[in-house]
Amino acid sequence: MGWLVERKRTYNRRRSWRYAELEEELRSQLLSGRLTTIMDNRKLGSFLHEIVIHRRTFDYVTLKFV
């Protein structure tokens, strides 16, 4: 959890950073499975994996990925 808190703090201080750097780090954490372990929530980890790794969009009307 400390990783995410620190990255958010750093990102908020340096607005000149591109979000792509933060996204790439999040992607790395998801691929390694560390983020899911940190969150201790397999469903949320799977949800984020679909969005960040597979670039899918969640349709809240149908409650499915598109």
Secondary structure, DSSP 8 states (H G I E B T S, - for coil): -HHHHHHHHHHHH-TTS-HHHHHHHHHHHHHHTHHHHHHT-HHHHHHHHHHHTS---EETTTTEE-
